[in-house]
Amino acid sequence: MIYDPENSGAHYALGVALLKQERFAEAENSLIQSGKLAQENPLPIGMLGYVKYRQKEYKAALNYYDEAIQRNPQYIQGFFGKYDIYIAQEEQDLAISELKNVLAVVPKHPEASYKLGMIYQSKGRQYWGAANKYYQDALISNPKLSAAYNNLAWMALEEGSDIKQAFEWAQKANAIDDKVPSFMDTLAWVYREKGDLKSALKLLKAATEIAPSDPSLRYHLGVIYYELGNVKNAKQELELALNSAAKFDGYDNAKEIFQKIK
């Protein structure tokens, strides 16, 4: 910076370094200077958007991201930045639009496709067809995206549509990442659906060793113990789940089973 104050890249690098130190005002000044020196480059303006996002100044952040995209309509990080803001503001439909803007530039972009899958999955079963499509698009571009396999397996299991396919997807997720408790949980629940309670038990016991405070895992482990006839262990696991401060799907069912064996 001392030797070449007209170097846009030097100002940009300094701005990024200052941002990492959370020296936001100084970072902003360096990035503004970088943007002035390279008026066709979207990077410093996009980074300014991120500086404002970090400070929860969302309106200013959106303006910067829009300016960066105007400089280069193929600057997909601008769309991702706007997506992050809309997610923070719980504006799902606007977030979806930004991810689709990414796909217009890079069809089947794995991150954008996966995030679209997550949003549509969270919107409810009537949107799971779209979620399925986007997860599979993500896997076309990135066959190692284990979370997409896991989520596909869980939706198929919940719908009861194709247990064989759910099993294959769950196995793939665990083959790629074999120590992720939520993936182990999904595969265990598929084993349960297939009637293989012993395999389900083995997986859930291993999962709870990794994440002992996860009430969902405790609940599922309690259900397996209950179905195996081990009332003592079932009661213990269900009690741990029900006493957790964290919410989990299946709370009412866990409480009902616990009351039966209490």
N, C-alpha and C positions, 0 to 999 in steps of 0.2 A: 504493500500500500504506500509506503514512503517513497519508493522508487518509481512507481507507475500509477499515479492516482487516476489515470484515464483508462485503466484496465477493468472492464466490466467483470471479468471472471474473478479478479482479486476481491472486488467489492462483494461479489456473490459468496465466495468462500468465507469471507469474514462474517457476512450476515448469517450464514449457516452455523458457523462456529459460535457466534454470539447467541443464536437461538438455542443451541444445545445447553448453553449456560443460563438460559431463561432471561437473558438481558434483552428483553423484547424491543424496547424503544431504540436501542443502539442497532439491533439486528434490522429493524425496519428502516432506519436511515441508510444503512449500507445497501440493503436490497433495493431501495428506491433509487439510489445512485447507480447501482448496477443496471436497473431497468432503463434509466435515462441514457446510459452509454451504449446499450444494445437494444434498440427500440423494436426490433423484430423478434427478439428472444422471449418466449413465454416463461422461462424458468424463474427469473427473479420475481416476476409478478405473481406467478403461482405460489412461490414461497412466501410472498407477502400475504397471500390468502391464508396460508397455513399459520403464519405468525398471528393473524387476527383470529383464526379458529382456535388456536391454543389459548387465547385470552377470552374466548367466548364472545367475541365481537362479530357475530355471525353476519350481520348486514354488510359490514365492511369486507369481511372475508369473501362473501358471495360476489361483491363488486370486483374484487381483485381476480377471483377465479374467472369471472366473465371476461375481464380484460385480457387475461392470459389466453383464453380460448379464442378471443378475437384476433390475437396475434398469430395464433396457430390453431385452426379448427381441429387438428389431429392431436392436440395436447390432451391426452386422456386423463392425466393426473388432475387436470382442472375439473373434469366431470366427477372423478373419484372424490375430490375435495368437497364439491357441492353435495355429493351423496352423504359424506360424513356429517355435514351440517344438517341436512334434512333428517338423518337418522337421530341426531342429537335433539332435534326439534319434534321428533315423532311424526314427521310428515312422510309417511311411507310411499304414497303415490308419487310425490316429487322425487324421492330417492330412487324409485323404480325408473322414472324418466331419465335420470342422470346415468344410471347403469345401462339403459338401452342406448343412450348416446354413445357410451363406450363401445357397445356392440356394433353400432353403425360404422365406427372407425375400424375396430378389430373384431370381426365376427367370431363368436364362440370364445371370446377372451375368458380364460378360466376363472379369474378372480371375479369379474363382473357377472359371469354366468352363475357361479357358486353363490354369490351374494343375492342375486335375483331368486335363486332357489330357496335360500333361507327366508327371504321376505315372504315369498308366496307360501311356503310351508307354515310360517307363523300366522298367516291370515286365515287359516282354517282349511278343513278338508275339501271344501269346494274349489280351492285353489291348488290342490296337490297335483293335479295334472300338469299345471304350469311349472310347479316346483320340480316335478319329475323331469320334465323336458330340459330345464335349465341345468339341473345337476348332471344330466347325461351329456349336455353340451360341454359343460366344464370338464368332464372326464375325457371327452374327445381330444381336447387340447392338453389336458394334464391327467394321464391315466393313474398317477400316483396320489391323486387328491383323495385321501382316505376318508375325510369327513363327508364328502359327497356320497361315497359308497355307504357309509354308516347311515346317513339320513335317508337315502333311498331304501335301505333295508328296514329302517324303522317305520317309514310310511307304508311299505308293503305289508309289514307285520301288522300294523294297526288296522289296515284295511282288510286283512285276511285274504288278499287277492291272489298272491302267488308266494307261498311259503318257501318253495324251492328257490325262487329267485332271491327272496329276502335272505335266505341262508347263504347263497353265493356272494351277495353283496356284503353281508356282515363278515364273512370269512375274508374277503378281500381287504376290507377296512382293517381288520386285525392282523392280516399278513403284512400290511404296509407299516402299521403302527401298533405293535402288540402290547403296549403298556398304557393304553389310554382307557381309563375306567369306563367312560361312556360308551366306547366301542365294545368293550368286554360285556357291558350290561346289555347292549343290543343283541349281541350274539347269544348271550345266555338266555335272553327272552325268546329268541328264535328256537333254541334247543328246547325250552319249555313247551313251546307250541308244537314241536315235533315229538314231545313225550319223553325226551331225554333229560330227566331231572338231575341226574348225577353229573352230567357235563355242565348243566346250568349252574349247579351248586359249586362246582370246582372253579368256574370262571368268576362267579360273584364273590366267592371267598377271596380270590386273588385281587379282585377289583377293590373290595373294602379294605384290604391291606394297603393299597396305594392311596385310597381316598376314604379314610375311616369316618370322616365327618359328613359324608354325602348321604342325606336322608333317603334319597331315591334308591341308592344301592342297598341301604339297610332294609328298606321296605321290600324290595325285590328279593333280597336274600331271605327275609322273614317269610315271604310267600312260598318260596321254594322249600324251606324247612317245614312249613305247615303242610304242604302237599306231599312231602316225604314222610309225614307223621311224627316229625321231631318237634313236639309242642314246646318243649322247654327252650330250645334255641330260637324257635319262631317267635315266641313271646319276647325274648331278649332283644332280637333284632327289630321287631316292630316297635317296641318301647323306645329304643334308641331313635328310630325314625320319627316317631310321634313327639318325642321330647325335643327334637331339633328346632332351633329358631328359624331355620330355612324352610321355605315352602317347597312342596313337591307334588307332582301329579300322582294321584292315587291316595291322597291323604284319607279321604272318607272310607275307601276300601280297607286301608291299613287299620283304621280305627275299628271298623266292623269286625275284621278278623281278630284283632286284639281282644275285643269285648267277648268274642266267642270262647277264647281260650284263657281269659283272665282268671 
